[in-house]
Amino acid sequence: MSDATPLLQLSNVYTAYDKADVLTDISLSVPAGTITCILGSNGSGKSTIIRSILGLTRPRSGSIRMAGREITQMPTHLINGVGIACIPEGRKVFPKLTVEENLRIGAYRERSNAVIARRLDHVYGIFPRLRERVRQLGGTMSGGEQAMLSIGRGLMSEPKLLLIDEPSLGLSPLFVQEAFDVVKRINAGGVTVLLVEQNVHQTLAISHYGYVLMQGRVVAHGDMDALRGNEEVKKAYFG
């Protein structure tokens, strides 16, 4: 894994809220073509890593690079333009917009109607249920359907890197498995994935490489075979 070219690289990142450090000396890489996961319990700093990448909470020091390009100080609204899209925790669809309107927002930078139509068709191919419900309001859909819609919206920008924050949160056990299967299919289609999760068993089953966070620090990393038996993984989840 260390020989693979990193699409995303974080080097010695410190991020704080006010004066309290949340991330301490975080270094990690996401090789192109992989599913890389970040594991950790609530409060470990997982979502702060995503906020740092997206420029929502800027690191006070360190470097974040996408495809070799420094993005640490880049405005959030421009980061999508370098090939990063995010599926936020809790899905956060627009409840009063239709399925198609929600999806089109994901392609807000694209001006070609033909390209948008092609991307919509691609998303509907992954999620046939969304094609059946193009006029349904996002807020009237089930949690599983909203998860589909949120992932589809992220794919509408044709990202090189998809950040997915807690995709299993609040879903029924049946759709949890479906959600992880979708992530695996998206990656097989050529999209690099950074997956932030607490569901350790499902995450290790689909990821290529992972990092374990505790109290804002990386305490372990390795391929899935190495992490399955790692004591820090057990500490992060079971205390």
Beta strands, then each sheet from edge to edge (+ up, - down):
strand 1: 6-17
strand 2: 20-31
strand 3: 35-39
strand 4: 61-66
strand 5: 69-70
strand 6: 84-87
strand 7: 161-165
strand 8: 192-197
strand 9: 209-214
strand 10: 217-223
sheet 1: 2+ 1- 4+ 5-
sheet 2: 6+ 7+ 8+ 3+ 9+ 10-
end
